[in-house]
Amino acid sequence: MSTFNVPTRDQVSENNQAIFDNLHKALGFVPNLYATYAHSDTALENYLNFANAKTSLSAKEKEVVNLAVSQVNNCIYCLSAHTAIGKMNGFSDEQILELRVGKASFDNKLDALARLAKNITENRGRINKAVLENFFNVGYTKGNLIDTISLVGDKTISNYIHSATQVPVDFPVAQTLGAVTV
């Protein structure tokens, strides 16, 4: 049970109220985790600016990283949200489950990215040399590496906020990997 309430629009700062309005217009609702950031007068805006910043990674590649990192960090909220977003970006249910375990047999380049994201997260940035070499061998650049590490940090922040707050998941809940063979 959560010790954190999910704040409503009238319970947050004026700046966060404007962000809630924009999120509601864009998404049709304010996700509980975003609302939870609004306990701080600055964290929601800072997080959204970081999460929506320019990157060398495509939307699909970002979801590869988000799914692999959220699985390592065992964040059901982010796994649920990024399963939905992954489907919107063209991944099948089977591909999403595979990405969550840090691989992509259906695409060599995405496989290298998924393996790297998982490795960075599991080893707290101490990347296995073979995993890094494979990442570069499939065509990724040093700039892509920096953007991937930044995205791992971005997703880890959300994973930790959910872990600390346990706010309710307001997306279709992702299935557990224990029930799946990938």
N, C-alpha and C positions, 0 to 999 in steps of 0.2 A: 504494500500500500504506500502511495506517495505521501511524503510529508510536504510536498510542494504543490500548491494550487497552480492551475493554469490560469494566469491572469486574463481577465476580460479587458476589452477596450477601455472601459471606464476606470480600470485599476492601474493603468500605466501612464507614463509621462505623455505630455502633448506630442513630443517628437515621435514616440513609439505609437501613439494613436494614429498619426499620419502614415506610419509604416504599415500598421495593421490595415488601414484603409486601402493602401496600395496592394498589399498582399491579397486582400479580399477581392479586389477588382481583378487581379491577375490570376488567382487560383480558385476563387469562389469560396475560400475559407482561409483562416489563419491557422496553419499547422501548430499543434500543441507545443512542439519543441521550439518553434520560432517564438511563440507567445512566452515560453519559459525564459528565453533570452531577455525578454522585456522586463524581467524583475530588475534588471540593470537599466539605467537611463541611457547607456551608451553601447552595450554589448550587441544588441540586435542590429543596429545600424552598422557597427563595425564588422560584425560577422557577415552580413549580407553584402557589404562592399567587398570583403575579401572573397567570399564564395562566388560572387558574380564578376570578379575582376577578369581582365583579358588573360588568356592562357594559350599556349601552343597546342593544347590538347583539345580534341573535338568533344562534342557533347557525349558521344558514344564512349570515347576513351575515358572521359571523366567518370562515367558510370562504372566502367571496369574497375577503376581505382576505388570508387566509393563502395562498391559491393565487396571487394576483397578486404579492404580495411575494416569495414563494419563487421564482417564475419570474424576476422581475427580478434576484434575488440568485443565481439559477442553483443552487439547492440541491436536488439530486436526492432526498436523504433526506426533506426536508419536502414536496416535491412528491409523493413517493410516499405518505407518511403522509396528507397532506391530500386526495389523490385518493381514498383509501379512506374517509376521514371525510366528504368531500364526497358520495360515493355514499350513505353512511349517512344523510346529511341530505337526500337526494332529488334530487341533481343527476345528470344523465345524463353519460355519457362525453363527449359532444359539448359539453355545457354546461361541464364542467370544463375542457376544452381552451380554450374561449372565455374563461372566467374567468382562466385562466393568462396570456392575452395582454392582460388588463386591459379586458375588455368583456363585456357580457351582452345581446345583441340580443333575448333572450327575456324580459327584464324591465327596464323603464326605470329603476327605482329601484336595482336591483342593478348596472345598467350604470354609473350615476353613482358608486356605491360602488367598483366595480372600477377605474374610470378614476382616481378619487381615490387609491386605495391604490397603484396603479402610479405615478402622478405624484409622490406623496409620496416613494416609495422611490427612483425614478429621480433626483429633484431634491433629495434629502436635506432634505425638509421645505419647500422653496421651492415652494409650490403655485401652479400656473398659475391665474390669476384666473378664466378661463372654466370650468375644471374645478371650481373651488370654487363658483362661482355655480350651475352645473348641479346640484351636490350639494345645495345648499340649495333650489333650485327644485323638486326632486322630493320634498321633504318632510323631509329630514334637518335636524337642529338643530345648534347650536354644541356641545351636549353630545355628540352623535353624532360630530362632528368630533374632539373631544378623545379620545373612546373609540377612534376609528379610528386616530388617530396613536399612541395607546398600544399598540394591537394591532400596528401596523406595527413599533414598537420591540420588542415581545414576540417577534414572528416573526423579526425581523432577528437577535436574539440567538441563536436556535436555528440560523438559517441560517449564521451566522458560526461557531458551535461546530462544526457539521458540516464546514464548509469547512476549519477549522483541524485537525480530528481525522480526518476521512475514515473514521469508523467505518462498518461495513457496514450497508447498508439492510436492514431486517428487515420490510419491507412489500412487497407486489407493486410492482415498479419501474414508475414512471410512464413512459409513452412520451415520447420527445423531440418537441418541437414541430417540429423540422426535417422530420420525416416526415409532418407533418400540415398540412393547409390549413384555416385557420379563417376 
